[in-house]
Protein backbone atom coordinates (compact mmCIF):
# COMPACT_ATOMS: atom_id res chain seq x y z
CA UNK A 1 0.00 0.00 0.00
CA UNK A 2 1.26 3.45 -0.84
CA UNK A 3 1.24 6.10 1.87
CA UNK A 4 0.90 9.15 -0.40
CA UNK A 5 1.83 11.80 2.15
CA UNK A 6 5.32 10.35 2.61
CA UNK A 7 5.56 8.38 -0.64
CA UNK A 8 6.49 5.14 1.10
CA UNK A 9 5.05 1.67 0.91
CA UNK A 10 3.44 -0.13 3.84
CA UNK A 11 3.13 -3.89 4.18
CA UNK A 12 -0.45 -5.08 4.32
CA UNK A 13 -2.44 -8.28 3.99
CA UNK A 14 -6.05 -8.45 2.90
CA UNK A 15 -8.29 -11.53 2.98
CA UNK A 16 -11.11 -11.15 0.48
CA UNK A 17 -14.07 -13.53 0.29
CA UNK A 18 -15.78 -14.87 -2.82
CA UNK A 19 -18.08 -11.84 -2.94
CA UNK A 20 -15.09 -9.46 -3.03
CA UNK A 21 -15.68 -8.31 0.56
CA UNK A 22 -12.60 -7.64 2.67
CA UNK A 23 -12.92 -9.96 5.67
CA UNK A 24 -9.55 -9.31 7.26
CA UNK A 25 -6.96 -6.56 6.99
CA UNK A 26 -3.60 -6.18 8.62
CA UNK A 27 -1.28 -3.23 8.11
CA UNK A 28 2.19 -3.80 9.51
CA UNK A 29 3.40 -0.74 11.44
CA UNK A 30 7.07 -1.07 10.42
CA UNK A 31 8.26 -2.15 6.97
CA UNK A 32 10.98 -4.26 8.59
CA UNK A 33 8.40 -6.29 10.56
CA UNK A 34 6.75 -9.44 9.30
CA UNK A 35 2.96 -9.67 9.36
CA UNK A 36 1.26 -11.91 11.91
CA UNK A 37 0.88 -14.88 9.57
CA UNK A 38 -0.94 -17.00 12.17
CA UNK A 39 -3.69 -14.40 12.44
CA UNK A 40 -3.99 -14.28 8.65
CA UNK A 41 -4.24 -18.06 8.37
CA UNK A 42 -6.90 -18.11 11.11
CA UNK A 43 -8.94 -15.52 9.18
CA UNK A 44 -8.67 -17.61 6.02
CA UNK A 45 -9.66 -20.82 7.82
CA UNK A 46 -12.76 -19.10 9.18
CA UNK A 47 -13.89 -18.40 5.61
CA UNK A 48 -13.55 -21.96 4.33
mmCIF entry with sequence, helices, sheets and N, C-alpha, C, O atoms, coordinates in Angstrom:
data_MODEL
# 
_entry.id   MODEL 
# 
_entity.id                         1 
_entity.type                       polymer 
_entity.pdbx_number_of_molecules   1 
# 
_entity_poly.entity_id                      1 
_entity_poly.type                           'polypeptide(L)' 
_entity_poly.nstd_linkage                   no 
_entity_poly.nstd_monomer                   no 
_entity_poly.pdbx_seq_one_letter_code       
;(UNK)(UNK)(UNK)(UNK)(UNK)(UNK)(UNK)(UNK)(UNK)(UNK)(UNK)(UNK)(UNK)(UNK)(UNK)(UNK)
(UNK)(UNK)(UNK)(UNK)(UNK)(UNK)(UNK)(UNK)(UNK)(UNK)(UNK)(UNK)(UNK)(UNK)(UNK)(UNK)
(UNK)(UNK)(UNK)(UNK)(UNK)(UNK)(UNK)(UNK)(UNK)(UNK)(UNK)(UNK)(UNK)(UNK)(UNK)(UNK)
;
_entity_poly.pdbx_seq_one_letter_code_can   XXXXXXXXXXXXXXXXXXXXXXXXXXXXXXXXXXXXXXXXXXXXXXXX 
_entity_poly.pdbx_strand_id                 A 
# 
loop_
_entity_poly_seq.entity_id 
_entity_poly_seq.num 
_entity_poly_seq.mon_id 
_entity_poly_seq.hetero 
1 1  UNK n 
1 2  UNK n 
1 3  UNK n 
1 4  UNK n 
1 5  UNK n 
1 6  UNK n 
1 7  UNK n 
1 8  UNK n 
1 9  UNK n 
1 10 UNK n 
1 11 UNK n 
1 12 UNK n 
1 13 UNK n 
1 14 UNK n 
1 15 UNK n 
1 16 UNK n 
1 17 UNK n 
1 18 UNK n 
1 19 UNK n 
1 20 UNK n 
1 21 UNK n 
1 22 UNK n 
1 23 UNK n 
1 24 UNK n 
1 25 UNK n 
1 26 UNK n 
1 27 UNK n 
1 28 UNK n 
1 29 UNK n 
1 30 UNK n 
1 31 UNK n 
1 32 UNK n 
1 33 UNK n 
1 34 UNK n 
1 35 UNK n 
1 36 UNK n 
1 37 UNK n 
1 38 UNK n 
1 39 UNK n 
1 40 UNK n 
1 41 UNK n 
1 42 UNK n 
1 43 UNK n 
1 44 UNK n 
1 45 UNK n 
1 46 UNK n 
1 47 UNK n 
1 48 UNK n 
# 
_struct_asym.id          A 
_struct_asym.entity_id   1 
# 
_struct_conf.conf_type_id            HELX_P 
_struct_conf.id                      HELX_P1 
_struct_conf.pdbx_PDB_helix_id       AA1 
_struct_conf.beg_label_comp_id       UNK 
_struct_conf.beg_label_asym_id       A 
_struct_conf.beg_label_seq_id        37 
_struct_conf.pdbx_beg_PDB_ins_code   ? 
_struct_conf.end_label_comp_id       UNK 
_struct_conf.end_label_asym_id       A 
_struct_conf.end_label_seq_id        47 
_struct_conf.pdbx_end_PDB_ins_code   ? 
_struct_conf.beg_auth_comp_id        UNK 
_struct_conf.beg_auth_asym_id        A 
_struct_conf.beg_auth_seq_id         37 
_struct_conf.end_auth_comp_id        UNK 
_struct_conf.end_auth_asym_id        A 
_struct_conf.end_auth_seq_id         47 
_struct_conf.pdbx_PDB_helix_class    1 
_struct_conf.details                 ? 
_struct_conf.pdbx_PDB_helix_length   11 
# 
_struct_conf_type.id          HELX_P 
_struct_conf_type.criteria    ? 
_struct_conf_type.reference   ? 
# 
loop_
_struct_sheet.id 
_struct_sheet.type 
_struct_sheet.number_strands 
_struct_sheet.details 
AA1 ? 2 ? 
AA2 ? 2 ? 
# 
loop_
_struct_sheet_order.sheet_id 
_struct_sheet_order.range_id_1 
_struct_sheet_order.range_id_2 
_struct_sheet_order.offset 
_struct_sheet_order.sense 
AA1 1 2 ? anti-parallel 
AA2 1 2 ? anti-parallel 
# 
loop_
_struct_sheet_range.sheet_id 
_struct_sheet_range.id 
_struct_sheet_range.beg_label_comp_id 
_struct_sheet_range.beg_label_asym_id 
_struct_sheet_range.beg_label_seq_id 
_struct_sheet_range.pdbx_beg_PDB_ins_code 
_struct_sheet_range.end_label_comp_id 
_struct_sheet_range.end_label_asym_id 
_struct_sheet_range.end_label_seq_id 
_struct_sheet_range.pdbx_end_PDB_ins_code 
_struct_sheet_range.beg_auth_comp_id 
_struct_sheet_range.beg_auth_asym_id 
_struct_sheet_range.beg_auth_seq_id 
_struct_sheet_range.end_auth_comp_id 
_struct_sheet_range.end_auth_asym_id 
_struct_sheet_range.end_auth_seq_id 
AA1 1 UNK A 2  ? UNK A 3  ? UNK A 2  UNK A 3  
AA1 2 UNK A 8  ? UNK A 9  ? UNK A 8  UNK A 9  
AA2 1 UNK A 12 ? UNK A 16 ? UNK A 12 UNK A 16 
AA2 2 UNK A 22 ? UNK A 27 ? UNK A 22 UNK A 27 
# 
loop_
_atom_site.group_PDB 
_atom_site.id 
_atom_site.type_symbol 
_atom_site.label_atom_id 
_atom_site.label_alt_id 
_atom_site.label_comp_id 
_atom_site.label_asym_id 
_atom_site.label_entity_id 
_atom_site.label_seq_id 
_atom_site.pdbx_PDB_ins_code 
_atom_site.Cartn_x 
_atom_site.Cartn_y 
_atom_site.Cartn_z 
_atom_site.occupancy 
_atom_site.B_iso_or_equiv 
_atom_site.pdbx_formal_charge 
_atom_site.auth_seq_id 
_atom_site.auth_comp_id 
_atom_site.auth_asym_id 
_atom_site.auth_atom_id 
_atom_site.pdbx_PDB_model_num 
ATOM 1   N N  . UNK A 1 1  ? 0.836   -1.167  0.000  1.00 0.00 ? 1  UNK A N  1 
ATOM 2   C CA . UNK A 1 1  ? 0.000   0.000   0.000  1.00 0.00 ? 1  UNK A CA 1 
ATOM 3   C C  . UNK A 1 1  ? 0.884   1.233   0.000  1.00 0.00 ? 1  UNK A C  1 
ATOM 4   O O  . UNK A 1 1  ? 1.887   1.288   0.712  1.00 0.00 ? 1  UNK A O  1 
ATOM 5   N N  . UNK A 1 2  ? 0.522   2.196   -0.778 1.00 0.00 ? 2  UNK A N  1 
ATOM 6   C CA . UNK A 1 2  ? 1.261   3.447   -0.840 1.00 0.00 ? 2  UNK A CA 1 
ATOM 7   C C  . UNK A 1 2  ? 0.710   4.427   0.187  1.00 0.00 ? 2  UNK A C  1 
ATOM 8   O O  . UNK A 1 2  ? -0.500  4.638   0.275  1.00 0.00 ? 2  UNK A O  1 
ATOM 9   N N  . UNK A 1 3  ? 1.610   5.020   0.957  1.00 0.00 ? 3  UNK A N  1 
ATOM 10  C CA . UNK A 1 3  ? 1.243   6.102   1.871  1.00 0.00 ? 3  UNK A CA 1 
ATOM 11  C C  . UNK A 1 3  ? 1.597   7.390   1.129  1.00 0.00 ? 3  UNK A C  1 
ATOM 12  O O  . UNK A 1 3  ? 2.755   7.809   1.137  1.00 0.00 ? 3  UNK A O  1 
ATOM 13  N N  . UNK A 1 4  ? 0.614   8.019   0.492  1.00 0.00 ? 4  UNK A N  1 
ATOM 14  C CA . UNK A 1 4  ? 0.896   9.149   -0.398 1.00 0.00 ? 4  UNK A CA 1 
ATOM 15  C C  . UNK A 1 4  ? 1.611   10.321  0.268  1.00 0.00 ? 4  UNK A C  1 
ATOM 16  O O  . UNK A 1 4  ? 2.468   10.955  -0.347 1.00 0.00 ? 4  UNK A O  1 
ATOM 17  N N  . UNK A 1 5  ? 1.267   10.609  1.509  1.00 0.00 ? 5  UNK A N  1 
ATOM 18  C CA . UNK A 1 5  ? 1.833   11.802  2.153  1.00 0.00 ? 5  UNK A CA 1 
ATOM 19  C C  . UNK A 1 5  ? 3.342   11.721  2.313  1.00 0.00 ? 5  UNK A C  1 
ATOM 20  O O  . UNK A 1 5  ? 4.024   12.746  2.305  1.00 0.00 ? 5  UNK A O  1 
ATOM 21  N N  . UNK A 1 6  ? 3.877   10.494  2.461  1.00 0.00 ? 6  UNK A N  1 
ATOM 22  C CA . UNK A 1 6  ? 5.322   10.349  2.608  1.00 0.00 ? 6  UNK A CA 1 
ATOM 23  C C  . UNK A 1 6  ? 5.943   9.517   1.490  1.00 0.00 ? 6  UNK A C  1 
ATOM 24  O O  . UNK A 1 6  ? 7.142   9.240   1.504  1.00 0.00 ? 6  UNK A O  1 
ATOM 25  N N  . UNK A 1 7  ? 5.131   9.127   0.537  1.00 0.00 ? 7  UNK A N  1 
ATOM 26  C CA . UNK A 1 7  ? 5.561   8.383   -0.645 1.00 0.00 ? 7  UNK A CA 1 
ATOM 27  C C  . UNK A 1 7  ? 6.376   7.136   -0.288 1.00 0.00 ? 7  UNK A C  1 
ATOM 28  O O  . UNK A 1 7  ? 7.412   6.857   -0.891 1.00 0.00 ? 7  UNK A O  1 
ATOM 29  N N  . UNK A 1 8  ? 5.884   6.399   0.701  1.00 0.00 ? 8  UNK A N  1 
ATOM 30  C CA . UNK A 1 8  ? 6.489   5.138   1.095  1.00 0.00 ? 8  UNK A CA 1 
ATOM 31  C C  . UNK A 1 8  ? 5.448   4.035   0.992  1.00 0.00 ? 8  UNK A C  1 
ATOM 32  O O  . UNK A 1 8  ? 4.245   4.290   0.949  1.00 0.00 ? 8  UNK A O  1 
ATOM 33  N N  . UNK A 1 9  ? 5.939   2.810   0.953  1.00 0.00 ? 9  UNK A N  1 
ATOM 34  C CA . UNK A 1 9  ? 5.050   1.667   0.908  1.00 0.00 ? 9  UNK A CA 1 
ATOM 35  C C  . UNK A 1 9  ? 4.899   1.073   2.298  1.00 0.00 ? 9  UNK A C  1 
ATOM 36  O O  . UNK A 1 9  ? 5.843   1.069   3.089  1.00 0.00 ? 9  UNK A O  1 
ATOM 37  N N  . UNK A 1 10 ? 3.699   0.569   2.590  1.00 0.00 ? 10 UNK A N  1 
ATOM 38  C CA . UNK A 1 10 ? 3.437   -0.129  3.840  1.00 0.00 ? 10 UNK A CA 1 
ATOM 39  C C  . UNK A 1 10 ? 3.073   -1.568  3.508  1.00 0.00 ? 10 UNK A C  1 
ATOM 40  O O  . UNK A 1 10 ? 2.408   -1.834  2.506  1.00 0.00 ? 10 UNK A O  1 
ATOM 41  N N  . UNK A 1 11 ? 3.507   -2.487  4.347  1.00 0.00 ? 11 UNK A N  1 
ATOM 42  C CA . UNK A 1 11 ? 3.126   -3.893  4.176  1.00 0.00 ? 11 UNK A CA 1 
ATOM 43  C C  . UNK A 1 11 ? 1.710   -4.080  4.676  1.00 0.00 ? 11 UNK A C  1 
ATOM 44  O O  . UNK A 1 11 ? 1.334   -3.570  5.731  1.00 0.00 ? 11 UNK A O  1 
ATOM 45  N N  . UNK A 1 12 ? 0.939   -4.812  3.911  1.00 0.00 ? 12 UNK A N  1 
ATOM 46  C CA . UNK A 1 12 ? -0.445  -5.081  4.317  1.00 0.00 ? 12 UNK A CA 1 
ATOM 47  C C  . UNK A 1 12 ? -0.895  -6.419  3.756  1.00 0.00 ? 12 UNK A C  1 
ATOM 48  O O  . UNK A 1 12 ? -0.406  -6.875  2.722  1.00 0.00 ? 12 UNK A O  1 
ATOM 49  N N  . UNK A 1 13 ? -1.832  -7.035  4.454  1.00 0.00 ? 13 UNK A N  1 
ATOM 50  C CA . UNK A 1 13 ? -2.443  -8.276  3.992  1.00 0.00 ? 13 UNK A CA 1 
ATOM 51  C C  . UNK A 1 13 ? -3.948  -8.086  4.042  1.00 0.00 ? 13 UNK A C  1 
ATOM 52  O O  . UNK A 1 13 ? -4.497  -7.594  5.028  1.00 0.00 ? 13 UNK A O  1 
ATOM 53  N N  . UNK A 1 14 ? -4.605  -8.486  2.961  1.00 0.00 ? 14 UNK A N  1 
ATOM 54  C CA . UNK A 1 14 ? -6.052  -8.448  2.896  1.00 0.00 ? 14 UNK A CA 1 
ATOM 55  C C  . UNK A 1 14 ? -6.556  -9.851  2.593  1.00 0.00 ? 14 UNK A C  1 
ATOM 56  O O  . UNK A 1 14 ? -6.009  -10.542 1.733  1.00 0.00 ? 14 UNK A O  1 
ATOM 57  N N  . UNK A 1 15 ? -7.597  -10.271 3.300  1.00 0.00 ? 15 UNK A N  1 
ATOM 58  C CA . UNK A 1 15 ? -8.285  -11.526 2.983  1.00 0.00 ? 15 UNK A CA 1 
ATOM 59  C C  . UNK A 1 15 ? -9.641  -11.125 2.428  1.00 0.00 ? 15 UNK A C  1 
ATOM 60  O O  . UNK A 1 15 ? -10.439 -10.469 3.099  1.00 0.00 ? 15 UNK A O  1 
ATOM 61  N N  . UNK A 1 16 ? -9.884  -11.533 1.189  1.00 0.00 ? 16 UNK A N  1 
ATOM 62  C CA . UNK A 1 16 ? -11.109 -11.153 0.478  1.00 0.00 ? 16 UNK A CA 1 
ATOM 63  C C  . UNK A 1 16 ? -11.927 -12.410 0.220  1.00 0.00 ? 16 UNK A C  1 
ATOM 64  O O  . UNK A 1 16 ? -11.389 -13.421 -0.233 1.00 0.00 ? 16 UNK A O  1 
ATOM 65  N N  . UNK A 1 17 ? -13.231 -12.352 0.507  1.00 0.00 ? 17 UNK A N  1 
ATOM 66  C CA . UNK A 1 17 ? -14.070 -13.526 0.288  1.00 0.00 ? 17 UNK A CA 1 
ATOM 67  C C  . UNK A 1 17 ? -14.521 -13.626 -1.165 1.00 0.00 ? 17 UNK A C  1 
ATOM 68  O O  . UNK A 1 17 ? -14.146 -12.799 -1.996 1.00 0.00 ? 17 UNK A O  1 
ATOM 69  N N  . UNK A 1 18 ? -15.316 -14.628 -1.461 1.00 0.00 ? 18 UNK A N  1 
ATOM 70  C CA . UNK A 1 18 ? -15.776 -14.875 -2.823 1.00 0.00 ? 18 UNK A CA 1 
ATOM 71  C C  . UNK A 1 18 ? -16.674 -13.788 -3.387 1.00 0.00 ? 18 UNK A C  1 
ATOM 72  O O  . UNK A 1 18 ? -16.862 -13.701 -4.601 1.00 0.00 ? 18 UNK A O  1 
ATOM 73  N N  . UNK A 1 19 ? -17.234 -12.953 -2.505 1.00 0.00 ? 19 UNK A N  1 
ATOM 74  C CA . UNK A 1 19 ? -18.081 -11.839 -2.942 1.00 0.00 ? 19 UNK A CA 1 
ATOM 75  C C  . UNK A 1 19 ? -17.303 -10.527 -3.007 1.00 0.00 ? 19 UNK A C  1 
ATOM 76  O O  . UNK A 1 19 ? -17.895 -9.451  -3.086 1.00 0.00 ? 19 UNK A O  1 
ATOM 77  N N  . UNK A 1 20 ? -15.977 -10.623 -2.973 1.00 0.00 ? 20 UNK A N  1 
ATOM 78  C CA . UNK A 1 20 ? -15.087 -9.461  -3.031 1.00 0.00 ? 20 UNK A CA 1 
ATOM 79  C C  . UNK A 1 20 ? -15.239 -8.517  -1.837 1.00 0.00 ? 20 UNK A C  1 
ATOM 80  O O  . UNK A 1 20 ? -15.053 -7.307  -1.965 1.00 0.00 ? 20 UNK A O  1 
ATOM 81  N N  . UNK A 1 21 ? -15.577 -9.082  -0.678 1.00 0.00 ? 21 UNK A N  1 
ATOM 82  C CA . UNK A 1 21 ? -15.681 -8.312  0.558  1.00 0.00 ? 21 UNK A CA 1 
ATOM 83  C C  . UNK A 1 21 ? -14.417 -8.560  1.373  1.00 0.00 ? 21 UNK A C  1 
ATOM 84  O O  . UNK A 1 21 ? -14.021 -9.707  1.580  1.00 0.00 ? 21 UNK A O  1 
ATOM 85  N N  . UNK A 1 22 ? -13.792 -7.493  1.832  1.00 0.00 ? 22 UNK A N  1 
ATOM 86  C CA . UNK A 1 22 ? -12.605 -7.636  2.670  1.00 0.00 ? 22 UNK A CA 1 
ATOM 87  C C  . UNK A 1 22 ? -13.054 -8.157  4.032  1.00 0.00 ? 22 UNK A C  1 
ATOM 88  O O  . UNK A 1 22 ? -13.836 -7.508  4.727  1.00 0.00 ? 22 UNK A O  1 
ATOM 89  N N  . UNK A 1 23 ? -12.553 -9.331  4.404  1.00 0.00 ? 23 UNK A N  1 
ATOM 90  C CA . UNK A 1 23 ? -12.920 -9.959  5.666  1.00 0.00 ? 23 UNK A CA 1 
ATOM 91  C C  . UNK A 1 23 ? -11.844 -9.818  6.726  1.00 0.00 ? 23 UNK A C  1 
ATOM 92  O O  . UNK A 1 23 ? -12.107 -10.020 7.911  1.00 0.00 ? 23 UNK A O  1 
ATOM 93  N N  . UNK A 1 24 ? -10.657 -9.477  6.316  1.00 0.00 ? 24 UNK A N  1 
ATOM 94  C CA . UNK A 1 24 ? -9.553  -9.306  7.258  1.00 0.00 ? 24 UNK A CA 1 
ATOM 95  C C  . UNK A 1 24 ? -8.545  -8.360  6.628  1.00 0.00 ? 24 UNK A C  1 
ATOM 96  O O  . UNK A 1 24 ? -8.277  -8.424  5.428  1.00 0.00 ? 24 UNK A O  1 
ATOM 97  N N  . UNK A 1 25 ? -7.988  -7.475  7.462  1.00 0.00 ? 25 UNK A N  1 
ATOM 98  C CA . UNK A 1 25 ? -6.965  -6.560  6.985  1.00 0.00 ? 25 UNK A CA 1 
ATOM 99  C C  . UNK A 1 25 ? -5.926  -6.386  8.085  1.00 0.00 ? 25 UNK A C  1 
ATOM 100 O O  . UNK A 1 25 ? -6.260  -6.241  9.261  1.00 0.00 ? 25 UNK A O  1 
ATOM 101 N N  . UNK A 1 26 ? -4.681  -6.402  7.685  1.00 0.00 ? 26 UNK A N  1 
ATOM 102 C CA . UNK A 1 26 ? -3.596  -6.184  8.623  1.00 0.00 ? 26 UNK A CA 1 
ATOM 103 C C  . UNK A 1 26 ? -2.581  -5.266  7.953  1.00 0.00 ? 26 UNK A C  1 
ATOM 104 O O  . UNK A 1 26 ? -2.056  -5.575  6.884  1.00 0.00 ? 26 UNK A O  1 
ATOM 105 N N  . UNK A 1 27 ? -2.316  -4.143  8.591  1.00 0.00 ? 27 UNK A N  1 
ATOM 106 C CA . UNK A 1 27 ? -1.281  -3.226  8.111  1.00 0.00 ? 27 UNK A CA 1 
ATOM 107 C C  . UNK A 1 27 ? -0.146  -3.297  9.120  1.00 0.00 ? 27 UNK A C  1 
ATOM 108 O O  . UNK A 1 27 ? -0.338  -3.039  10.308 1.00 0.00 ? 27 UNK A O  1 
ATOM 109 N N  . UNK A 1 28 ? 1.029   -3.646  8.639  1.00 0.00 ? 28 UNK A N  1 
ATOM 110 C CA . UNK A 1 28 ? 2.191   -3.798  9.510  1.00 0.00 ? 28 UNK A CA 1 
ATOM 111 C C  . UNK A 1 28 ? 2.758   -2.414  9.806  1.00 0.00 ? 28 UNK A C  1 
ATOM 112 O O  . UNK A 1 28 ? 3.005   -1.637  8.884  1.00 0.00 ? 28 UNK A O  1 
ATOM 113 N N  . UNK A 1 29 ? 2.969   -2.098  11.092 1.00 0.00 ? 29 UNK A N  1 
ATOM 114 C CA . UNK A 1 29 ? 3.400   -0.737  11.444 1.00 0.00 ? 29 UNK A CA 1 
ATOM 115 C C  . UNK A 1 29 ? 4.805   -0.368  10.969 1.00 0.00 ? 29 UNK A C  1 
ATOM 116 O O  . UNK A 1 29 ? 5.075   0.803   10.702 1.00 0.00 ? 29 UNK A O  1 
ATOM 117 N N  . UNK A 1 30 ? 5.688   -1.333  10.862 1.00 0.00 ? 30 UNK A N  1 
ATOM 118 C CA . UNK A 1 30 ? 7.068   -1.065  10.423 1.00 0.00 ? 30 UNK A CA 1 
ATOM 119 C C  . UNK A 1 30 ? 7.382   -1.948  9.225  1.00 0.00 ? 30 UNK A C  1 
ATOM 120 O O  . UNK A 1 30 ? 7.086   -3.143  9.252  1.00 0.00 ? 30 UNK A O  1 
ATOM 121 N N  . UNK A 1 31 ? 7.964   -1.398  8.193  1.00 0.00 ? 31 UNK A N  1 
ATOM 122 C CA . UNK A 1 31 ? 8.257   -2.148  6.971  1.00 0.00 ? 31 UNK A CA 1 
ATOM 123 C C  . UNK A 1 31 ? 9.211   -3.311  7.246  1.00 0.00 ? 31 UNK A C  1 
ATOM 124 O O  . UNK A 1 31 ? 9.193   -4.306  6.522  1.00 0.00 ? 31 UNK A O  1 
ATOM 125 N N  . UNK A 1 32 ? 10.032  -3.197  8.268  1.00 0.00 ? 32 UNK A N  1 
ATOM 126 C CA . UNK A 1 32 ? 10.982  -4.262  8.585  1.00 0.00 ? 32 UNK A CA 1 
ATOM 127 C C  . UNK A 1 32 ? 10.331  -5.427  9.331  1.00 0.00 ? 32 UNK A C  1 
ATOM 128 O O  . UNK A 1 32 ? 10.934  -6.493  9.451  1.00 0.00 ? 32 UNK A O  1 
ATOM 129 N N  . UNK A 1 33 ? 9.110   -5.239  9.832  1.00 0.00 ? 33 UNK A N  1 
ATOM 130 C CA . UNK A 1 33 ? 8.403   -6.293  10.563 1.00 0.00 ? 33 UNK A CA 1 
ATOM 131 C C  . UNK A 1 33 ? 7.681   -7.225  9.608  1.00 0.00 ? 33 UNK A C  1 
ATOM 132 O O  . UNK A 1 33 ? 7.260   -6.828  8.521  1.00 0.00 ? 33 UNK A O  1 
ATOM 133 N N  . UNK A 1 34 ? 7.547   -8.468  10.034 1.00 0.00 ? 34 UNK A N  1 
ATOM 134 C CA . UNK A 1 34 ? 6.746   -9.439  9.295  1.00 0.00 ? 34 UNK A CA 1 
ATOM 135 C C  . UNK A 1 34 ? 5.295   -9.337  9.774  1.00 0.00 ? 34 UNK A C  1 
ATOM 136 O O  . UNK A 1 34 ? 5.055   -8.996  10.932 1.00 0.00 ? 34 UNK A O  1 
ATOM 137 N N  . UNK A 1 35 ? 4.349   -9.620  8.920  1.00 0.00 ? 35 UNK A N  1 
ATOM 138 C CA . UNK A 1 35 ? 2.955   -9.669  9.357  1.00 0.00 ? 35 UNK A CA 1 
ATOM 139 C C  . UNK A 1 35 ? 2.746   -10.836 10.332 1.00 0.00 ? 35 UNK A C  1 
ATOM 140 O O  . UNK A 1 35 ? 3.584   -11.731 10.435 1.00 0.00 ? 35 UNK A O  1 
ATOM 141 N N  . UNK A 1 36 ? 1.635   -10.809 11.030 1.00 0.00 ? 36 UNK A N  1 
ATOM 142 C CA . UNK A 1 36 ? 1.257   -11.905 11.911 1.00 0.00 ? 36 UNK A CA 1 
ATOM 143 C C  . UNK A 1 36 ? 0.575   -12.965 11.046 1.00 0.00 ? 36 UNK A C  1 
ATOM 144 O O  . UNK A 1 36 ? -0.643  -12.954 10.868 1.00 0.00 ? 36 UNK A O  1 
ATOM 145 N N  . UNK A 1 37 ? 1.389   -13.882 10.512 1.00 0.00 ? 37 UNK A N  1 
ATOM 146 C CA . UNK A 1 37 ? 0.877   -14.875 9.571  1.00 0.00 ? 37 UNK A CA 1 
ATOM 147 C C  . UNK A 1 37 ? -0.135  -15.814 10.208 1.00 0.00 ? 37 UNK A C  1 
ATOM 148 O O  . UNK A 1 37 ? -1.059  -16.268 9.533  1.00 0.00 ? 37 UNK A O  1 
ATOM 149 N N  . UNK A 1 38 ? 0.018   -16.113 11.493 1.00 0.00 ? 38 UNK A N  1 
ATOM 150 C CA . UNK A 1 38 ? -0.937  -16.997 12.169 1.00 0.00 ? 38 UNK A CA 1 
ATOM 151 C C  . UNK A 1 38 ? -2.329  -16.374 12.182 1.00 0.00 ? 38 UNK A C  1 
ATOM 152 O O  . UNK A 1 38 ? -3.321  -17.067 11.958 1.00 0.00 ? 38 UNK A O  1 
ATOM 153 N N  . UNK A 1 39 ? -2.406  -15.086 12.440 1.00 0.00 ? 39 UNK A N  1 
ATOM 154 C CA . UNK A 1 39 ? -3.695  -14.395 12.439 1.00 0.00 ? 39 UNK A CA 1 
ATOM 155 C C  . UNK A 1 39 ? -4.317  -14.407 11.050 1.00 0.00 ? 39 UNK A C  1 
ATOM 156 O O  . UNK A 1 39 ? -5.532  -14.551 10.911 1.00 0.00 ? 39 UNK A O  1 
ATOM 157 N N  . UNK A 1 40 ? -3.493  -14.256 10.029 1.00 0.00 ? 40 UNK A N  1 
ATOM 158 C CA . UNK A 1 40 ? -3.989  -14.279 8.648  1.00 0.00 ? 40 UNK A CA 1 
ATOM 159 C C  . UNK A 1 40 ? -4.540  -15.659 8.311  1.00 0.00 ? 40 UNK A C  1 
ATOM 160 O O  . UNK A 1 40 ? -5.629  -15.779 7.749  1.00 0.00 ? 40 UNK A O  1 
ATOM 161 N N  . UNK A 1 41 ? -3.788  -16.695 8.656  1.00 0.00 ? 41 UNK A N  1 
ATOM 162 C CA . UNK A 1 41 ? -4.245  -18.055 8.373  1.00 0.00 ? 41 UNK A CA 1 
ATOM 163 C C  . UNK A 1 41 ? -5.522  -18.387 9.123  1.00 0.00 ? 41 UNK A C  1 
ATOM 164 O O  . UNK A 1 41 ? -6.382  -19.086 8.587  1.00 0.00 ? 41 UNK A O  1 
ATOM 165 N N  . UNK A 1 42 ? -5.664  -17.907 10.340 1.00 0.00 ? 42 UNK A N  1 
ATOM 166 C CA . UNK A 1 42 ? -6.895  -18.111 11.107 1.00 0.00 ? 42 UNK A CA 1 
ATOM 167 C C  . UNK A 1 42 ? -8.070  -17.442 10.408 1.00 0.00 ? 42 UNK A C  1 
ATOM 168 O O  . UNK A 1 42 ? -9.150  -18.026 10.323 1.00 0.00 ? 42 UNK A O  1 
ATOM 169 N N  . UNK A 1 43 ? -7.874  -16.229 9.908  1.00 0.00 ? 43 UNK A N  1 
ATOM 170 C CA . UNK A 1 43 ? -8.941  -15.524 9.183  1.00 0.00 ? 43 UNK A CA 1 
ATOM 171 C C  . UNK A 1 43 ? -9.348  -16.281 7.936  1.00 0.00 ? 43 UNK A C  1 
ATOM 172 O O  . UNK A 1 43 ? -10.534 -16.358 7.615  1.00 0.00 ? 43 UNK A O  1 
ATOM 173 N N  . UNK A 1 44 ? -8.367  -16.847 7.222  1.00 0.00 ? 44 UNK A N  1 
ATOM 174 C CA . UNK A 1 44 ? -8.669  -17.613 6.018  1.00 0.00 ? 44 UNK A CA 1 
ATOM 175 C C  . UNK A 1 44 ? -9.443  -18.879 6.374  1.00 0.00 ? 44 UNK A C  1 
ATOM 176 O O  . UNK A 1 44 ? -10.427 -19.219 5.717  1.00 0.00 ? 44 UNK A O  1 
ATOM 177 N N  . UNK A 1 45 ? -8.995  -19.571 7.415  1.00 0.00 ? 45 UNK A N  1 
ATOM 178 C CA . UNK A 1 45 ? -9.656  -20.824 7.823  1.00 0.00 ? 45 UNK A CA 1 
ATOM 179 C C  . UNK A 1 45 ? -11.105 -20.581 8.223  1.00 0.00 ? 45 UNK A C  1 
ATOM 180 O O  . UNK A 1 45 ? -11.960 -21.441 8.012  1.00 0.00 ? 45 UNK A O  1 
ATOM 181 N N  . UNK A 1 46 ? -11.384 -19.425 8.795  1.00 0.00 ? 46 UNK A N  1 
ATOM 182 C CA . UNK A 1 46 ? -12.763 -19.099 9.180  1.00 0.00 ? 46 UNK A CA 1 
ATOM 183 C C  . UNK A 1 46 ? -13.671 -18.915 7.984  1.00 0.00 ? 46 UNK A C  1 
ATOM 184 O O  . UNK A 1 46 ? -14.888 -19.055 8.100  1.00 0.00 ? 46 UNK A O  1 
ATOM 185 N N  . UNK A 1 47 ? -13.091 -18.600 6.829  1.00 0.00 ? 47 UNK A N  1 
ATOM 186 C CA . UNK A 1 47 ? -13.888 -18.401 5.613  1.00 0.00 ? 47 UNK A CA 1 
ATOM 187 C C  . UNK A 1 47 ? -14.168 -19.686 4.853  1.00 0.00 ? 47 UNK A C  1 
ATOM 188 O O  . UNK A 1 47 ? -15.106 -19.752 4.059  1.00 0.00 ? 47 UNK A O  1 
ATOM 189 N N  . UNK A 1 48 ? -13.344 -20.720 5.099  1.00 0.00 ? 48 UNK A N  1 
ATOM 190 C CA . UNK A 1 48 ? -13.547 -21.956 4.331  1.00 0.00 ? 48 UNK A CA 1 
ATOM 191 C C  . UNK A 1 48 ? -14.201 -23.044 5.164  1.00 0.00 ? 48 UNK A C  1 
ATOM 192 O O  . UNK A 1 48 ? -14.440 -24.144 4.666  1.00 0.00 ? 48 UNK A O  1 
# 
